[in-house]
Amino acid sequence: MDKMIYQKELDYKYITDVFVAGGGAAGVAAAVAAARMGKEVYLAEASGCFGGLGTSGLVPAFAPFDDGVNILADGIGYEIRKKLKNAVPLRNWTTLDIEELKRVYDDTVTEAGIKFSFFTTVYDVIVKNNKIEGVVLGTKSGLIAVKAKIYIDCTGDGDLCAFGGGEYKKGDSDGNVMPPTLCSIWSGINKEECNEPWNKHVEQAFKDGVLSFEDRHIPGFFHGNDKISGGNIGHIFNTDPTDENQLTDGMIWGRKSMVEFENYFKKYFTGYQNLRLVSTASILGVRESRRIKCDYTLNVNDFINRSVFEDEIGRYCYPVDIHVMNTDKEEYERFSKEYITSLRYKNGESYGIPYRSLIPVSFKNALVAGRCIGTDRQMQASIRVMPGCFITGQAAGTAAALACEKEDVRKISTKELQKSLITLGAYLPNCSF
Ligand SMILES: Cc1cc2nc3c(=O)[nH]c(=O)nc-3n(C[C@H](O)[C@H](O)[C@H](O)COP(=O)(O)OP(=O)(O)OC[C@H]3O[C@@H](n4cnc5c(N)ncnc54)[C@H](O)[C@@H]3O)c2cc1C
């Protein structure tokens, strides 16, 4: 293959204490936590708003912040949730008014005194002896360089670590990941009339050719107060979210498939006669991507054992939710059994998240937070929901602030980290000082 050698000298546009890549749930929590610890923070976000999948991706709801007894995602995440006018009592999903959520994120980041820019993407990472020396970002003004003492990867896909040559895993043993979904906004649903499961008529729809591909797993709609509903409908199989061509094909098929689903709901259900597709997301709803190899791999036995760790930075409880990997009936049965029965807690139960699962093995001065932390596949399918990402983001930001002086994330006291997290509101019932 022909090759191009590319070399360029860049001035550092920003020199800061903490650099955060990606401003989704994890990135916002990380940046705000570090700023509240008195550090200078620069946050680079690839899209035009904060919130990641919860805003640009039109994901329709916050998963529960609590285990039925305790608020697990307390602190910055819970503060954000409380600012939403729709915030329902705990133990429930919170349907998102996405425009409102964007403004809440804008205000939260701005009020924390964080430097940030939208439309700013990490493209390269310069590393020497396991230490990140700087990052190269793509912006509308061209390439810029940023230098920090500590770098936090909150890109969801682990871009910063991967572009720096860090170790990671992706998907199952063959590298296959859960299929993404192109989330959507709908109007015209009469929610009082909608009592049937969303997949009730799929077999008939496959026979009638109304649905041209066999997807038996339809998570469905979340209804707002104002006749607008958010849709989590349709799996886009065989899509690797780290391949731009597959992402492109996924977007195109996602948009087409929404027309099929519009016909499906109108034809077989009551309450959907006035259904109208208002919008699809501008990015694909990626459930699973790279998992960064960290000092500890949080694993399914930790879920089963309700593990407690000495270096715990939080606890969480969402069930293991590995969506269907293909269109087979048996695969849908596997999903239903696992999600509905086996790997699910009773009220008051949770697993611990150790600080070590946020420390990439490949670097001295980097941390990772959000859906790409150091886990096995099953645990990724639990921690990936937004409250889980707020917990790990808040911890990574706090740890980064403590690590600035020595520029080494392994040289902080975990007790001091836990004390600082408790001040922010984190749920850490197993810490004794
Ligand atoms: C279809 C679907 C439905 C879901 N449903 C729910 C639900 O109902 N409730 C729930 O709580 N969770 C749900 N989830 C999970 C949840 O939305 C995500 O896992 C969560 O938002 C991940 O947060 P994050 O901050 O780790 O990453 P993201 O939300 O992906 O945010 C990453 C951010 O980084 C930016 N970025 C990416 N690459 C770069 C780069 N190279 N440089 C700079 N910026 C970059 C992105 O633009 C984005 O803003 C769902 C997920 C999907 C896909």
The ligand as an SDF file (V2000), in Angstrom:
LIG
                    3D

 53 58  0  0  0  0  0  0  0  0999 V2000
  -29.1930    2.7410   22.1320 C   0  0  0  0  0  0  0  0  0  0  0  0
  -28.7260    2.9800   23.5320 C   0  0  0  0  0  0  0  0  0  0  0  0
  -29.6530    3.0890   24.5410 C   0  0  0  0  0  0  0  0  0  0  0  0
  -29.2230    3.3580   25.8500 C   0  0  0  0  0  0  0  0  0  0  0  0
  -30.1520    3.5070   26.8250 N   0  0  0  0  0  0  0  0  0  0  0  0
  -29.7600    3.9770   28.0280 C   0  0  0  0  0  0  0  0  0  0  0  0
  -30.7190    4.3880   28.9810 C   0  0  0  0  0  0  0  0  0  0  0  0
  -31.9280    4.3170   28.7350 O   0  0  0  0  0  0  0  0  0  0  0  0
  -30.2750    4.8880   30.1680 N   0  0  0  0  0  0  0  0  0  0  0  0
  -28.9450    5.0100   30.4520 C   0  0  0  0  0  0  0  0  0  0  0  0
  -28.6160    5.5120   31.5320 O   0  0  0  0  0  0  0  0  0  0  0  0
  -28.0090    4.6150   29.5700 N   0  0  0  0  0  0  0  0  0  0  0  0
  -28.3870    4.1180   28.3560 C   0  0  0  0  0  0  0  0  0  0  0  0
  -27.4540    3.7660   27.4320 N   0  0  0  0  0  0  0  0  0  0  0  0
  -26.0220    3.7960   27.7700 C   0  0  0  0  0  0  0  0  0  0  0  0
  -25.4490    5.1880   27.8290 C   0  0  0  0  0  0  0  0  0  0  0  0
  -26.1590    6.1180   27.0750 O   0  0  0  0  0  0  0  0  0  0  0  0
  -23.9790    5.2560   27.3920 C   0  0  0  0  0  0  0  0  0  0  0  0
  -23.2760    4.0840   27.6430 O   0  0  0  0  0  0  0  0  0  0  0  0
  -23.3360    6.4320   28.1300 C   0  0  0  0  0  0  0  0  0  0  0  0
  -23.9040    7.6310   27.6560 O   0  0  0  0  0  0  0  0  0  0  0  0
  -21.8340    6.4370   27.9610 C   0  0  0  0  0  0  0  0  0  0  0  0
  -21.3250    7.6280   28.5210 O   0  0  0  0  0  0  0  0  0  0  0  0
  -19.8280    8.0570   28.2440 P   0  0  0  0  0  0  0  0  0  0  0  0
  -19.6810    9.3990   28.8340 O   0  0  0  0  0  0  0  0  0  0  0  0
  -18.9190    6.9650   28.6460 O   0  0  0  0  0  0  0  0  0  0  0  0
  -19.7310    8.1050   26.6580 O   0  0  0  0  0  0  0  0  0  0  0  0
  -20.5950    8.8830   25.5680 P   0  0  0  0  0  0  0  0  0  0  0  0
  -21.9530    9.1960   26.0410 O   0  0  0  0  0  0  0  0  0  0  0  0
  -20.4410    8.0830   24.3280 O   0  0  0  0  0  0  0  0  0  0  0  0
  -19.8110   10.2530   25.4300 O   0  0  0  0  0  0  0  0  0  0  0  0
  -18.5480   10.3080   24.8180 C   0  0  0  0  0  0  0  0  0  0  0  0
  -18.3210   11.7310   24.3310 C   0  0  0  0  0  0  0  0  0  0  0  0
  -17.0080   11.8180   23.7940 O   0  0  0  0  0  0  0  0  0  0  0  0
  -17.0370   12.4780   22.5440 C   0  0  0  0  0  0  0  0  0  0  0  0
  -15.9210   11.9190   21.7620 N   0  0  0  0  0  0  0  0  0  0  0  0
  -15.8340   10.6910   21.2120 C   0  0  0  0  0  0  0  0  0  0  0  0
  -14.6390   10.5220   20.6370 N   0  0  0  0  0  0  0  0  0  0  0  0
  -13.9500   11.6740   20.8340 C   0  0  0  0  0  0  0  0  0  0  0  0
  -12.6570   12.1070   20.4840 C   0  0  0  0  0  0  0  0  0  0  0  0
  -11.8270   11.3090   19.8120 N   0  0  0  0  0  0  0  0  0  0  0  0
  -12.2800   13.3660   20.8590 N   0  0  0  0  0  0  0  0  0  0  0  0
  -13.1100   14.1840   21.5580 C   0  0  0  0  0  0  0  0  0  0  0  0
  -14.3590   13.8100   21.9070 N   0  0  0  0  0  0  0  0  0  0  0  0
  -14.7680   12.5600   21.5690 C   0  0  0  0  0  0  0  0  0  0  0  0
  -18.3940   12.1650   21.9660 C   0  0  0  0  0  0  0  0  0  0  0  0
  -18.8030   13.1450   21.0380 O   0  0  0  0  0  0  0  0  0  0  0  0
  -19.2670   12.1330   23.2170 C   0  0  0  0  0  0  0  0  0  0  0  0
  -19.8210   13.3840   23.5100 O   0  0  0  0  0  0  0  0  0  0  0  0
  -27.8550    3.4750   26.1270 C   0  0  0  0  0  0  0  0  0  0  0  0
  -26.9070    3.3540   25.0910 C   0  0  0  0  0  0  0  0  0  0  0  0
  -27.3410    3.1120   23.8200 C   0  0  0  0  0  0  0  0  0  0  0  0
  -26.3340    3.0230   22.7360 C   0  0  0  0  0  0  0  0  0  0  0  0
  1  2  1  0
  2  3  1  0
  2 52  2  0
  3  4  2  0
  4  5  1  0
  4 50  1  0
  5  6  2  0
  6  7  1  0
  6 13  1  0
  7  8  2  0
  7  9  1  0
  9 10  1  0
 10 11  2  0
 10 12  1  0
 12 13  2  0
 13 14  1  0
 14 15  1  0
 14 50  1  0
 15 16  1  0
 16 17  1  0
 16 18  1  0
 18 19  1  0
 18 20  1  0
 20 21  1  0
 20 22  1  0
 22 23  1  0
 23 24  1  0
 24 25  2  0
 24 26  1  0
 24 27  1  0
 27 28  1  0
 28 29  2  0
 28 30  1  0
 28 31  1  0
 31 32  1  0
 32 33  1  0
 33 34  1  0
 33 48  1  0
 34 35  1  0
 35 36  1  0
 35 46  1  0
 36 37  1  0
 36 45  1  0
 37 38  2  0
 38 39  1  0
 39 40  1  0
 39 45  2  0
 40 41  1  0
 40 42  2  0
 42 43  1  0
 43 44  2  0
 44 45  1  0
 46 47  1  0
 46 48  1  0
 48 49  1  0
 50 51  2  0
 51 52  1  0
 52 53  1  0
M  END
$$$$
